[in-house]
Amino acid sequence: MNEHQPDDNRSQDLYAQLFEQSVDGIVLIRGGVIYHANPAFCAMHGYEPSELIGQSPIDLVHPDDRSTARERMATLGAGQPVADA
């Protein structure tokens, strides 16, 4: 192993620290539902992590904005950039 290439465990530990300690809200979505949210995201939205797990992120968007949010999520899911509104 090269000293400049951390092993998998070290990489996972660093990722976990970044995710948990970030001041930016981060939510992980798989199959259209939230499976992990960091403390900053929970604080921003006023939820406990257990309240978010299994929920669609669209449920967190104001009803008037859900159509746009769905379009943008589909664009991101396709690996395309989202243009500013």
KANOR-V574599 format. One record per residue. N is the residue number from 0. RES is the residue in one letter. PHI is phi in whole degrees, -180 to 180 (* if undefined). PSI is psi in whole degrees, 0 to 359 (999 if undefined). NEAR is the number of other ideal C-beta (glycine too) atoms within 12 Angstrom. Layout:
BEGIN
n: (N & N)
res: (RES & RES)
phi: (PHI & PHI)
psi: (PSI & PSI)
near: (NEAR & NEAR)
END
This chain:
BEGIN
n: (0 & 1 & 2 & 3 & 4 & 5 & 6 & 7 & 8 & 9 & 10 & 11 & 12 & 13 & 14 & 15 & 16 & 17 & 18 & 19 & 20 & 21 & 22 & 23 & 24 & 25 & 26 & 27 & 28 & 29 & 30 & 31 & 32 & 33 & 34 & 35 & 36 & 37 & 38 & 39 & 40 & 41 & 42 & 43 & 44 & 45 & 46 & 47 & 48 & 49 & 50 & 51 & 52 & 53 & 54 & 55 & 56 & 57 & 58 & 59 & 60 & 61 & 62 & 63 & 64 & 65 & 66 & 67 & 68 & 69 & 70 & 71 & 72 & 73 & 74 & 75 & 76 & 77 & 78 & 79 & 80 & 81 & 82 & 83 & 84)
res: (M & N & E & H & Q & P & D & D & N & R & S & Q & D & L & Y & A & Q & L & F & E & Q & S & V & D & G & I & V & L & I & R & G & G & V & I & Y & H & A & N & P & A & F & C & A & M & H & G & Y & E & P & S & E & L & I & G & Q & S & P & I & D & L & V & H & P & D & D & R & S & T & A & R & E & R & M & A & T & L & G & A & G & Q & P & V & A & D & A)
phi: (* & -77 & -65 & -93 & -120 & -65 & -70 & -59 & -64 & -64 & -62 & -64 & -63 & -65 & -61 & -62 & -64 & -60 & -62 & -74 & -100 & -64 & -83 & -87 & -73 & -129 & -129 & -107 & -124 & -140 & 62 & 82 & -130 & -73 & -118 & -163 & -138 & -82 & -57 & -64 & -63 & -60 & -65 & -62 & -105 & 74 & -120 & -85 & -53 & -65 & -78 & -93 & -60 & 88 & -88 & -74 & -63 & -62 & -63 & -88 & -95 & -56 & -52 & -68 & -107 & -66 & -62 & -64 & -63 & -61 & -62 & -68 & -65 & -65 & -63 & -64 & -62 & -87 & 81 & -103 & -73 & -101 & -75 & -65 & -79)
psi: (134 & 140 & 342 & 358 & 100 & 151 & 171 & 319 & 317 & 318 & 317 & 320 & 316 & 318 & 314 & 318 & 315 & 314 & 311 & 328 & 356 & 142 & 349 & 140 & 128 & 131 & 138 & 133 & 134 & 132 & 28 & 6 & 154 & 130 & 352 & 139 & 137 & 166 & 323 & 318 & 315 & 316 & 319 & 324 & 356 & 31 & 154 & 151 & 320 & 337 & 338 & 328 & 128 & 354 & 148 & 136 & 336 & 330 & 340 & 352 & 141 & 139 & 325 & 340 & 1 & 324 & 313 & 319 & 318 & 317 & 316 & 321 & 321 & 319 & 314 & 320 & 333 & 2 & 17 & 151 & 153 & 125 & 147 & 148 & 999)
near: (10 & 6 & 7 & 7 & 9 & 14 & 13 & 11 & 11 & 15 & 14 & 13 & 15 & 15 & 19 & 17 & 13 & 16 & 22 & 20 & 15 & 20 & 14 & 16 & 22 & 27 & 30 & 20 & 24 & 14 & 11 & 16 & 19 & 29 & 17 & 24 & 33 & 27 & 22 & 20 & 29 & 24 & 18 & 18 & 23 & 12 & 23 & 14 & 23 & 12 & 16 & 30 & 21 & 18 & 23 & 21 & 32 & 22 & 21 & 26 & 19 & 11 & 12 & 8 & 15 & 17 & 14 & 18 & 22 & 19 & 19 & 22 & 23 & 16 & 15 & 16 & 16 & 11 & 8 & 12 & 9 & 16 & 10 & 5 & 8)
END
